[in-house]
Amino acid sequence: MKQTYFSMNYAMRAYNIFKKQPAVDGNSTYGVQKVRCQFVILGNLLDSMKFDEALKRAYKAYQEAEELNKNEKNRGHLIRSALFNI
């Protein structure tokens, strides 16, 4: 049984919690988790056939991955994953 609604709800809640966390030394504490939440939300939007919203989420995930890669080393895999999703 697909649980798209519940998955979307939990991913959105997690994203909002991660987004509110303060930065440490200018770096996002939960940057990787924020991008991964975007990927989960994107997948749920695709399952719900909301393609335009999913594409917006994919671009947002890409932008967040780019920002994260500027501040931290070895985060290029997130950029590649975001580009693959786009």
N, C-alpha and C positions, 0 to 999 in steps of 0.2 A: 504494500500500500504506500503510495506516495504521500509525503507529508510536506508538501511545498509551502503551505501557509505557515506551519510551525517553524520550519527551517528558516524561512524569510524573517519571521518575527524574532527568532533568537539571534540571527545574524545581524539584524538591524539594532537590536538591543546591545549586542557585543560591540558593534561598531561605534555606537554612541558612547559607551563606557570608555573604550579605548581612545576616542577622540578627545574626551574631557581630561585625560591624564596629563599632568604637567610635563614639560620637556626637561630633561636633565642635561646640562652642559650644552644646550642648544639642539640636542637630538631628541627626536620623538621617542618616548619610552616604549610605546607599543606600535611603532610604524609598520613592522612586518605584519602584525596581526590585523591592523586596519586594512592593509592591501588584501590580505587573505579573506577578510570579511566581505570586501567588495567583490571578490571572485565568487563567493558563495551566493551573495545577493544576485549577481549577474546570472549565475546558473539557474536560480529560482525564477528570475524574470524570463529567461529563455523557456523554461518549462511551462510558464504561464502564457507563453506566446506574446509577450510584451517586448517586441524586438527593439523599438525605438528607445525605451527606457533602459534596456539591457546595454545598448550601444553607448548611451550616456554614462552608465556605470563603468563600462570598459574603459572609456576615455578618462574617467575620474581615477580609476585604479592605476592607469598608466601615469597620470600626472603625479599621483602620490608615490608611485614607485620611482619616478624620476627624482622627486624631491628627496626621497630616502637615500637613493644612490649617491646624491651629491654630498650627503652628510656622513654616510657610513660606507665602509668598504664591503665588497662582495655581495652586493644586492642586485647585480645585473640580471640574475635569474628571475627576479620579480618583473623587471622591465620586459624581458623576453616572454614571460607568461602573459603579461598584459597585452603585448603586441599580438600574440597568438590568439587571444580572446577577441581582439578587435577584428 
